[in-house]
Amino acid sequence: MKSQKGKVYLVGAGPGDCDLMTVRSQKLLSQAEVLIYDALVDIPQLELISVTCLKIEVGKRGGKPSTQQQEINRLLVEHCHRGKQVVRLKSGDPFIFGRSSSEIQALIAADCDFEVIPGISSAFAAPLLAGIPLTDPVMSRCFAVMSAHEPDALEWEALVKIETLVILMGGRNLGEIVWQLQKHGLSSQTPIAIIRDCGRPEQQIWISTLSDIVRKTTGQSLSPCVIIVGEVVRLREYLMQPEITNRLDLPVTKNDRQLPLAGNTILVTRAATQSGQFCDRLQELGATAIEMPALVIGPPSSWEALDSAIGQLSSFHWLILTSHNAVDCFFQRLQASGKDARSLFGIKIAVVGKKTAESLRSHSLQPDFIPPNFVADSLVENFPWEGEHGGIAPTNCKILFPRVESGGREVLVKELTAKGAQVIEAPAYQSCCPETIDPIALAALENRAANIITFASSKTVQNFCKLIEQSPELSRSQDWLQNVCIASIGPETSKSCYDLLGKVDVEAQEYTLEGLSEAIVRWVAKNQR
């Protein structure tokens, strides 16, 4: 039997934030059997790796002992010949001061299959994340990137003629760099910026001039850092104004304000197509957000009931929509039936929750009723019957309720029917459990990387528990949950968390994703400060 052929991937890890890695890099990390990585690679990135992956650190941190390049080459060849999928993870981009040439030559000589995966170099990411453009029609028509690991080897006389300089590996030689720049003609008032730990929650920025930067950073640990020299540094003062940073999506750094969720890794369990905005919000607050799709939204087993109801819409007094999915699926089916929103003339619409109301408004319709608390119980308790703006008694009221086909709560139908209303249920969609757990989310759980898990519905709790059964390590016991904060969007979801996970640490006061993120911020402030 022919043995499996191995392959080596030289992967760029980017500047330090998992979200600034390419999608391909993240996928390869989650599939790696052997990881050979530099010391400068960020810890959260390593948490994407499976617990079964062999991890080998090979140093490359300035001023400290490092594995010899010849030994690194040997390790790559050895594990490739063993038929393993090997990821050689390098900080930034493999071809920008990544010492990849020697490794590629060794792989070619040993007849090893390999591929190079680009990454975002800190030379480009650090200035952008600090709000400093490298080019400008007036201030900077070109820029140069260099390593200052050996400052004596650089042609300073030529470099000072370039409008913008980007200097890597220069933190330990800052004094020498500043002296050389002034010696060869740059004004002592030339702006300079130092960005340390770019793209990470602990990112720090120092802005000064050549004459004062050494004094300003005395006693500070600068490595790893990117140094920018040139007039473009002055643009940061303009670009970092709040009304502009909001448009550019530039991060607030440690120097400006400590982000409330910095240092936390949050697992978000929602439908794959619905977690983006929530993840973005958590990341704006400083967290590392990992999506774990726990729902797959699809059509019901039959459209017959909904099509029949749509065919006699004029007979209904109310339409009740309790979720974003219900809104979208109902209007898709309405359109498939050759109708549009005009068919709802004379029908009042009740929705549960802000997001459901927003979804309805996207179809140019305003809800007639939103209960004060965003749960089905509140809709029943506060439903506007006769004498209010509903204008019809329960016994005369016919209600259309497009809903999930199975697994939804029955309280709304039961209570409205008990009051005498005629409620027509029509399956509009089905929410199922994904077949497999996302590999990045699984690695985060198995490596104890995620310290907060969010749940926005009881179904996500149920499916989460099904998915983790695919991991023998997680399913054997719930010890891994001891140091994990379980965050729930509301009482019904919390009940499922207690039943299946044994605890709830955070419950949103307002039953929305915004309320959930606010509750997490409060919990972190109370428990981690």
C-alpha positions in Angstrom: 0.0 0.0 0.0 1.4 3.4 -1.0 2.1 5.6 2.0 0.4 9.1 2.2 2.5 11.9 0.7 3.2 14.8 3.1 3.1 18.4 2.3 4.6 21.5 3.9 2.7 24.9 4.0 4.8 28.0 4.7 2.0 30.1 6.2 1.9 33.8 7.0 0.4 34.4 10.4 -0.2 38.1 9.9 0.5 40.7 12.5 -0.9 38.9 15.5 -4.7 39.0 15.4 -6.6 35.8 14.2 -9.0 38.1 12.3 -6.2 39.5 10.3 -5.2 36.1 9.0 -6.3 34.9 5.6 -9.2 32.4 5.5 -6.9 29.8 3.9 -4.3 30.2 6.6 -6.9 29.6 9.3 -8.2 26.5 7.5 -4.7 25.1 7.2 -4.0 25.7 10.9 -7.1 23.8 11.9 -6.0 20.9 9.7 -2.3 20.8 10.6 -0.8 17.6 11.9 2.5 19.2 12.7 3.1 22.9 13.5 6.5 24.4 13.4 6.2 28.0 14.5 8.2 31.2 15.4 8.1 32.6 18.9 6.6 35.8 17.6 3.4 34.0 16.5 0.5 35.1 18.7 -0.9 32.7 21.2 -4.6 33.0 20.0 -3.4 31.7 16.6 -1.9 28.6 18.2 -5.3 28.0 19.9 -6.7 27.3 16.5 -4.7 24.2 16.3 -6.1 20.8 17.1 -5.0 19.2 20.4 -3.7 16.2 18.4 -1.3 18.4 16.4 2.4 18.2 17.2 3.6 21.7 18.1 7.3 22.6 17.8 8.5 26.1 18.7 11.7 27.1 16.9 12.4 30.5 18.5 13.5 33.4 16.2 12.9 36.0 19.0 15.4 38.8 19.0 18.1 38.6 21.8 17.2 35.1 22.8 18.5 31.6 21.8 16.9 30.4 18.6 16.8 27.0 16.8 19.4 26.9 14.1 18.0 27.3 10.6 19.6 24.0 9.5 17.6 22.2 12.3 14.4 23.9 11.2 15.0 22.7 7.6 15.6 19.2 8.9 12.3 19.2 10.9 10.3 20.3 7.9 11.8 17.6 5.7 11.5 14.8 8.3 7.8 15.3 9.1 6.9 15.8 5.4 8.6 12.5 4.6 6.5 10.9 7.4 3.4 11.8 5.3 2.3 14.6 7.6 0.5 17.9 6.8 3.1 20.4 8.1 2.4 24.1 8.7 5.5 26.3 9.1 3.9 29.3 10.7 5.7 32.6 10.3 4.9 36.0 11.7 3.7 38.4 9.1 4.3 37.3 5.5 6.7 34.4 4.7 8.5 36.4 2.0 9.1 39.6 4.1 12.1 39.0 6.4 10.7 35.5 6.8 13.9 33.6 6.0 11.8 31.3 3.7 14.5 30.8 0.9 16.6 28.4 2.9 13.6 26.3 3.9 12.3 26.2 0.3 15.7 25.1 -1.0 15.8 22.3 1.6 12.3 21.1 0.7 13.1 21.1 -3.0 16.4 19.2 -2.4 14.5 16.6 -0.4 11.7 16.3 -3.1 9.1 17.6 -0.6 5.8 19.0 -1.8 5.2 22.6 -0.5 3.1 25.7 -0.9 3.6 29.3 0.3 0.5 31.0 1.8 0.8 34.9 2.0 0.1 36.8 5.2 -0.3 40.5 6.1 3.0 41.9 7.0 3.2 44.2 10.0 5.0 46.6 7.7 1.6 47.4 6.2 -0.8 46.4 9.0 0.9 48.5 11.8 0.7 51.9 10.1 -2.9 51.2 9.0 -4.0 50.1 12.5 -2.4 53.2 13.9 -4.1 55.5 11.4 -1.0 56.4 9.5 -1.1 56.2 5.7 2.2 55.1 4.1 1.4 57.1 0.9 -0.1 60.6 0.3 -0.3 62.7 -2.9 1.7 65.5 -1.1 3.6 64.0 1.8 4.7 60.6 0.6 4.8 59.4 -3.0 6.9 56.4 -2.0 8.0 54.4 1.0 10.8 51.9 1.9 10.6 48.9 4.2 13.8 47.7 5.9 15.1 45.6 8.8 17.2 47.5 11.4 18.4 44.3 13.0 21.9 45.3 11.7 21.7 49.1 11.4 25.4 49.4 10.2 24.5 47.4 7.1 21.9 50.0 5.9 22.7 52.8 3.3 21.4 55.6 5.5 22.5 58.3 3.0 20.2 56.9 0.4 17.4 56.1 2.8 17.0 59.6 4.2 16.0 60.7 0.6 12.9 58.5 0.7 9.8 60.3 2.0 8.5 57.5 4.3 10.5 54.8 6.1 9.0 51.7 7.6 11.5 50.0 9.9 11.1 46.5 11.3 13.1 44.8 14.1 14.4 48.2 15.3 13.2 48.4 18.9 16.5 47.4 20.4 18.4 49.8 18.1 16.2 52.9 18.3 19.0 55.2 19.5 21.3 54.1 16.7 18.4 54.6 14.1 17.6 58.1 15.3 21.3 59.0 15.3 21.9 57.8 11.8 18.8 59.5 10.4 19.8 62.9 11.9 23.5 62.4 11.0 22.6 61.9 7.3 20.3 65.0 7.0 16.9 64.4 8.5 15.6 67.3 10.7 15.4 66.6 14.4 11.7 67.7 14.1 10.9 64.8 11.7 7.8 62.9 13.0 8.3 59.3 14.1 5.8 56.7 15.3 6.5 53.4 17.1 3.7 50.8 17.1 4.3 47.9 19.4 2.2 44.7 19.3 0.2 45.9 16.3 -3.2 44.2 15.8 -3.4 42.9 19.4 -5.4 44.1 22.4 -2.2 45.4 24.0 -1.1 47.5 21.0 0.7 50.6 22.1 1.7 53.7 20.0 4.3 56.4 20.7 4.2 59.5 18.5 7.1 62.0 18.7 10.0 63.6 16.8 13.5 62.3 16.2 14.7 64.7 18.8 12.5 63.4 21.6 11.4 59.8 20.8 14.3 58.1 22.7 13.5 60.1 25.9 9.8 59.4 25.5 10.3 55.6 25.3 13.0 55.2 27.9 12.3 52.3 30.2 9.7 50.9 27.7 9.8 47.5 26.1 9.5 48.2 22.4 9.8 44.9 20.7 8.2 43.7 18.6 7.5 47.0 17.0 7.2 48.8 13.6 8.8 52.3 13.3 7.5 54.8 10.8 9.5 57.9 10.0 8.1 60.8 7.8 5.6 63.6 7.5 2.7 61.1 7.0 2.9 60.4 10.8 1.2 63.9 11.2 -1.9 62.6 9.4 -2.7 60.4 12.4 -3.8 63.4 14.4 -6.4 64.1 11.7 -7.5 60.5 11.0 -7.9 59.5 14.6 -10.6 62.0 15.3 -13.7 60.0 16.4 -15.9 61.0 13.5 -13.3 59.7 11.1 -12.2 56.5 12.9 -15.8 55.4 12.9 -15.8 55.5 9.1 -12.3 53.9 8.7 -12.8 51.2 11.3 -9.5 52.0 13.0 -9.1 50.4 16.4 -8.8 52.3 19.7 -5.4 51.5 21.1 -4.2 51.0 24.6 -2.8 54.5 24.7 -6.3 55.9 24.0 -8.6 53.6 26.0 -8.5 50.1 27.3 -11.2 48.1 25.4 -13.6 46.4 27.9 -13.4 42.9 26.4 -9.7 42.9 25.6 -8.0 39.6 26.3 -11.3 37.5 26.1 -12.0 34.9 23.5 -15.7 34.5 22.9 -17.4 31.6 21.1 -20.5 32.7 19.2 -23.1 30.0 18.6 -25.7 31.1 16.0 -26.7 30.3 12.5 -23.7 30.7 10.1 -25.3 33.5 8.2 -26.4 35.5 11.3 -23.4 35.8 13.6 -21.4 38.4 11.6 -22.7 41.6 13.2 -22.6 40.2 16.7 -19.0 39.1 16.2 -18.1 42.5 14.8 -19.5 44.2 17.9 -17.6 41.9 20.3 -14.4 42.6 18.3 -15.0 46.3 18.5 -15.1 45.9 22.3 -11.7 44.1 22.2 -12.6 40.4 22.2 -11.4 37.7 19.9 -14.7 36.3 18.5 -14.9 32.8 17.0 -18.0 31.7 15.1 -19.4 28.3 15.8 -22.4 27.7 13.6 -25.0 25.8 15.7 -28.0 26.2 13.4 -28.6 25.5 9.7 -31.7 27.3 8.4 -33.5 25.5 5.5 -37.0 25.1 4.1 -39.7 23.1 5.9 -40.6 19.6 4.8 -43.6 21.0 3.0 -44.8 24.5 1.9 -48.4 23.3 1.7 -49.7 24.9 5.0 -48.0 28.3 4.3 -49.0 28.5 0.7 -52.6 27.7 1.7 -52.5 30.5 4.3 -51.0 33.0 1.8 -53.7 32.1 -0.7 -56.3 33.3 1.8 -54.4 36.2 3.5 -57.4 38.5 3.4 -59.2 36.3 6.0 -56.6 37.0 8.7 -56.6 39.8 11.2 -53.1 39.5 12.5 -49.7 38.1 11.3 -47.3 37.2 14.0 -43.6 37.0 13.3 -41.2 36.0 16.1 -37.8 35.9 14.4 -35.7 37.3 11.6 -35.9 33.8 9.9 -39.7 33.9 10.0 -39.8 37.3 8.4 -37.4 36.4 5.6 -38.9 33.0 4.8 -42.5 34.3 4.9 -41.7 37.1 2.4 -39.7 34.8 0.2 -42.7 32.5 0.0 -45.1 35.4 -0.5 -43.0 36.5 -3.5 -42.9 32.9 -4.8 -46.7 32.9 -4.7 -46.8 35.9 -7.0 -47.7 38.4 -4.2 -46.0 41.2 -2.4 -46.4 43.3 0.7 -49.6 44.9 -0.7 -51.3 41.6 0.0 -51.1 42.4 3.7 -53.3 45.4 3.4 -55.7 45.5 6.4 -53.7 42.9 8.3 -51.9 44.0 11.5 -48.4 42.7 12.2 -47.0 41.8 15.6 -43.3 41.0 16.0 -41.1 39.8 18.8 -37.8 41.7 19.2 -35.9 44.6 17.7 -34.1 42.4 15.1 -37.4 41.0 13.9 -38.8 44.5 13.6 -35.7 45.6 11.6 -36.2 42.7 9.3 -39.8 43.7 8.7 -38.9 47.3 8.0 -36.5 46.0 5.3 -39.7 45.0 3.5 -41.0 48.6 3.9 -43.5 47.6 6.6 -43.8 48.9 10.2 -44.9 46.5 12.9 -48.2 47.4 14.6 -47.2 45.8 17.9 -43.9 45.0 19.6 -44.2 43.6 23.2 -42.2 45.4 25.9 -40.1 42.3 26.6 -38.7 40.5 23.5 -40.1 37.1 24.3 -43.3 35.2 23.2 -44.7 35.3 26.8 -44.7 39.1 26.7 -46.5 39.1 23.4 -49.3 37.0 24.9 -49.5 39.0 28.1 -49.7 42.3 26.3 -51.5 41.5 23.0 -53.8 44.4 22.0 -57.3 42.9 21.9 -60.6 44.7 21.5 -60.6 48.2 22.9 -57.0 48.7 22.1 -55.4 49.4 18.7 -56.1 45.7 17.8 -59.8 46.4 17.6 -61.0 42.9 17.6 -62.0 40.4 20.4 -60.0 37.2 20.8 -63.0 35.1 19.9 -63.3 36.8 16.5 -59.5 37.0 15.8 -57.8 34.9 13.2 -54.0 34.9 13.4 -51.4 33.6 11.0 -48.3 32.4 12.7 -45.4 31.4 10.3 -42.9 29.6 12.4 -40.1 27.0 12.7 -41.3 23.6 11.7 -40.2 21.8 14.9 -38.5 22.5 18.2 -40.1 25.9 18.8 -42.0 26.8 22.0 -45.7 26.2 22.1 -46.6 28.8 24.7 -47.7 31.5 22.2 -50.2 29.2 20.3 -51.4 27.6 23.5 -52.2 30.9 25.3 -53.7 32.7 22.3 -55.9 29.7 21.6 -57.0 29.6 25.2 -58.2 33.2 24.9 -60.4 32.1 22.0 -58.3 33.2 19.0 -58.0 31.0 15.9 -54.2 30.5 15.4 -53.1 29.0 12.1 -49.6 27.6 12.3 -47.6 27.3 9.1 -44.1 25.9 8.9 -41.9 28.6 7.2 -38.5 27.2 7.8 -36.6 24.5 9.6 -33.6 24.9 11.9 -31.3 21.9 12.0 -28.0 21.0 13.7 -24.9 21.2 11.5 -23.5 17.8 10.6 -20.0 18.7 11.9 -18.5 21.2 14.4 -16.4 24.0 13.0 -12.8 22.9 13.3 -11.6 26.3 14.5 -14.3 26.4 17.2 -13.5 22.8 18.2 -9.8 23.6 18.5 -10.6 26.7 20.7 -12.7 24.5 23.0 -10.3 21.6 23.3 -7.4 24.0 23.9 -9.4 25.9 26.6 -8.9 29.0 24.5 -12.6 30.2 24.6 -13.4 31.7 28.0 -16.9 32.9 27.1 -19.6 31.1 25.1 -22.8 32.9 24.0 -26.2 31.4 23.3 -29.0 33.4 21.6 -31.7 30.6 21.6 -32.5 27.3 23.3 -31.9 25.6 20.0 -28.3 26.7 19.9 -27.8 25.3 23.3 -29.2 21.9 22.3 -27.2 21.8 19.1 -24.0 22.9 20.8 -24.3 19.9 23.1 -24.9 17.6 20.2 -21.8 19.0 18.3 -19.4 18.7 21.2 -20.2 15.0 21.4 -18.0 14.7 18.3 -15.0 15.5 20.5 -14.1 12.6 22.9 -12.2 15.0 25.1 -15.2 17.3 25.6 -17.9 14.7 25.8 -16.2 12.6 28.5 -16.8 15.2 31.2 -17.8 18.8 31.7 -14.6 19.8 33.5 -13.7 22.1 30.6 -16.8 24.2 31.5 -15.5 25.2 34.9 -13.6 28.2 33.8 -15.9 29.1 30.9 -18.6 31.9 31.2 -21.9 30.8 29.8 -23.8 33.9 28.5 -27.5 33.7 27.6 -29.7 36.1 25.7 -32.8 35.6 28.0 -34.8 33.4 30.4 -35.8 30.6 28.0 -32.3 30.2 26.7 -31.0 30.3 30.3 -33.3 27.4 31.2 -31.8 25.3 28.4 -28.3 26.3 29.6 -29.1 25.1 33.2 -30.7 21.9 31.9 -27.9 20.9 29.5 -24.8 22.7 30.7 -25.6 23.0 34.4 -25.1 26.8 34.7 -25.5 30.3 33.5 -23.1 33.1 34.4 -24.6 36.0 32.4 -28.1 36.7 31.3 -29.0 39.8 29.2 -31.3 42.3 30.9 -32.6 43.3 27.5 -33.2 40.2 25.4 -31.2 41.3 22.4 -27.7 40.8 21.1 -26.9 44.3 22.1 -28.2 43.5 25.6 -26.1 40.3 25.6 -22.9 42.2 24.7 -23.6 44.8 27.4 -24.2 42.0 30.0 -20.9 40.4 29.0 -19.0 43.7 29.4 -20.5 44.1 32.9 -19.5 40.5 33.8 -15.9 41.0 32.6 -15.7 44.3 34.5 -16.8 42.6 37.7 -14.9 39.4 37.4 -11.7 40.2 35.6 -10.6 43.6 36.8 
